[in-house]
Amino acid sequence: MKNHAVRVGWVFLAIWMLAGCACVTPPTSPDGLSGGRPGYVIGYLKPEQLPNSQTFLPPPPAAGSAALAADEEIYKMTRKLRDTPRWALAAKDADLTFPNAAATFSCALGIPISQEETPHLNMLIRRVRADASRANDKAKDLYKRVRSYVAHGDTSCVPKEKHKDDSYPSGHSSIGWAWALVLAEIAPDRADAIFARGLAFGESRVVCGLHWKSDIEAGRIVGASTVSRLHLDPVFKAQLELARKEVEAARAAGAKSTLNCAAEAQTLSIGR
């Protein structure tokens, strides 16, 4: 009986050690994580783990409502930004493929972000992008809202792209706000700049004519709900901590963003 009890004790100890150790090693290579399109990878969450945006978002503004009138007014105001530097930055923000998208928060964070220099941080934002995007799908499919530039017979800042009636909520806004929340957690001393860039990332969709303002606001709610779910995932949490260490090491080594951050700040101030 004594030997049996010892054996059982070791079994439980082994299980405890396996459960409690930092055994999760998140991948930094896109190999095996293909999202089905070049430049995209899968997220951390399974489909059933994603927040159901259809259950908590209100419907988009109804015809004749004050909210729709506000959407229309903002759309008209932002047409003045066509062919300005802000329009060009909005077009750049529209590209969610990597490595382009890795530079989005480089100025706000204060360091370069790349697979070579910050592999865990780079993969973290790539996979968060996928989760924050997919969380919009059910609401998009339900409401099938016409995009603003289509409703006005206009062109967007990315004229080569063709869009469905899936304006509400904004997936880009959801992604940008999810990125901002995660990055602010990694570098809380840079949170104000990070949040400002996250807001501007969503606003780029209105500047582009691709979304209504209410789409952007709904997208931020979806982005925040996605991040709350991500904190239950062990692989995400492990990669978040590894990304934090990369940022700390890069800053300690004196790394600085290679972008023209003064020019970016000036561009983002246009139209405000």
N, C-alpha and C positions, 0 to 999 in steps of 0.2 A: 504493500500500500504506500509505503514511504517513497519507494522509487517511482511509483506511478505519479504520486503527487509532485515529485521533483520534475518529472518529464512534462507534466501538465503546466507546471510553473514556467518552465523554459519556453514552452510553446506560446504561452500568453506573453512572456517577455519579448519573444521574437516578434510577435504581432504588434506589440506596443511600440517596439523600436522602429519597425517598418512604417508604422502609421505616423510616428512622431518625428522621424528624421526629415531633413531637408532633401528628400530624394528627388523632388521634381526638378528636372533640368529642362526648361523651356527651349525649344529650338530657335535658332536665329537665322536659319536658312529657309528660304521658301520651298525647298525641295520637300515634297510630300504634303504641302499645305496649299496646293493650287486651288484657286477660287474659280477656275474654269475660264478666266480671261487673263490675258497677259497683264502683268503688273498687279494682280490681285491675289490675295490669299484668303483662306477661310478664317472665321473668327474663333473665339474661345468657347462660345456657347452653342449648345445643340438647339435645334429649332424650338423644341418644347420649353427651353429655358429662357427664351427671349421674352421681354415684356410684350403683351398683346396690346398694341397701340389702338386697336379698334375698340377696346373696352373702356379706356379712360380719356381719350381725346374727345372733345365736343365736335360737332359737325363744323365744317368751314362756314364762314359768314354767308347768310342767306341773301337772296336777291332783295334789294330794297332796304337792307339793314344799314345802320350807321357804320358797322364794322366793314362792310363791303365798300361803302363810300370812302372810308379811310384808306382801304387797300388801293382803290382807284386813284385817290389823290397822291399817294406816295409813289405809285407807278408813274404817274405823269411827271412828278417832280424829278424822279431819278432818270428820266429820259434826257435831262440836261447834261448828264454825265457821260453820254455816248462819246467815244473817241477821246476821252480824257485819260490821264494816267490811272485814275480810279477804275475806269472801264477796263483798261489793260490788266490791272491787278485782279479784277473780278474774273476775267477770262482765265488768268493763271490759276486762281483759286478753284475754278471749275474742274481742273485736271486732278483727279484723285489717284492717278497711277504713281507708282514709285519708280525712280527716286524723286520726281518733281514734288510730290506732296510732302516729302520729308522736310523741305525747306520752309514750310508754311509758318511754323512757330520758332524758327531759328532765332529771329531777332528777339522775340518775346522771351524765349528761354535763355538767350545769350550765348549759345554754343551751336556748332554745326551738328546736324543730325544725319547720320548715314549708316549704311550697313557695315562700312569699313571701320568707322570711328566709334559708333555707339550701337552695336548690333542688337542688343536687347531693347533699347529704347526704340530703335527703328522697327523691329518686329512688333513691339507692343502697340505702336500706333497703327501699324498695318492691320493687325488683327482686330483692334478696337474699331477701326474703320468698317470692317465687315459686319461686326455685330450691331453697331449703331445704324448702319444702313438697312440691314434686314429687319430690324425692329419696326420700321415704318411700313413694311409691305402690306400688312392686313388693313391698315387705315387707308393707304393709297388705293388698294383694290376696292374698298367699300365706297369711298367718296368720289373717286375718279374726277377730280377737279381739273378743269382746263387751265393750262399754264397762262400766265399773264400776257406774254408776248403773242401767244396764239389767239387769245381772246381779242387782242387789239390788231390782229393782222400785221404784226410787226416782225422784226428779226431780233435774235438774242445776241449776246457777245460771243457765242459759239455757234455760228450759223450752219456749220457742217453737221452738227448733232441734230437728230430728230427725236422728239419727245412725245411720249404718250400723255393721255389725260391722267396724270398722276402727281399733280402739283402739291397736294395736301396729304401729309405734312412734307416739309422739305428734308430730304435725306442728307443733303450737304450740310444743312444747318444742324441736324442731329449729330452728324459726324464731327463737325467743328466744335460743337459744345461738349461732346464726349471727350474729344482730345483735350480741350481746355481744362475740364475737370480733372482728368488724369494727370496732366502735366503740372497743374497747380498743386496737386498732392505730392508730386515728385520734388518740386521746387517751390515751396510755399512763399519764399521771399520774393519770387518773381510772379506771384499770383495775379497781381493787378494788371501787369502787362499781358499776361497769358489770357486772362479773361477778356481784356479789351480786344485782343486779336481773335479770340473765339467768337465774340459778338460780330466783329467786322467780317469774319469768314462767312457767317450767315447772311449778313447784309449784302455781301457780294452777289448773292443770288437775286436779290431785288434789283441791284444795279444792272445785272446782266439781263433783266427782264424775264428771268426763268421762273420766278416765284413771286407770289404775293407776300406782303409783310406778315399776314396771319399764318401763312405756311411756315415762315421762319420761326415764329414764336412757338408753334406746335412742335416743330422739329427739335427745338431746345428741350422741351419737356420729354420727348422720346429719348434724346441723348442722355439726359440726366437719369431717366429710369433704367436705361441700359447699363450705365456705369454702376448703379446700385446692384444690379444683378451680377455684374462682373466680379464684384467683391466677394461673391460666394464661390468663385472658381479658383481652385488651388494653382492652376497653371498661370492664370492671369496674375494672381497675387505674388507668385514667385518671380515672374518676369517684371512686375512692377518694382520689386525690391532690387533686382539686378539692374534695372534701368536707373533707379535712384543712385546706385553706387557708380554707374558709368557717368552720370551727370556730375556727381561730386568729384570724381577723379578728373574729369575733363576741366572742370572749373579750377581745381587745385593746380592743374598743369598750365593754367592760363589760357585755355582755349576760348576763342571769341567767334561769334558768327562771322562768316565770310561775306554776308550780304551787305548791301548799302542800307543799313537800318535807318539812317536819318532820312533817306529818300522814301523808304517804306512808310515811316511815320508821317511824313509830309503828304504822301499820297492818301493815306487813310484819313487824313483830316479834311480832305476835299468833300464838300457837300454836307459837312456836319454843322 
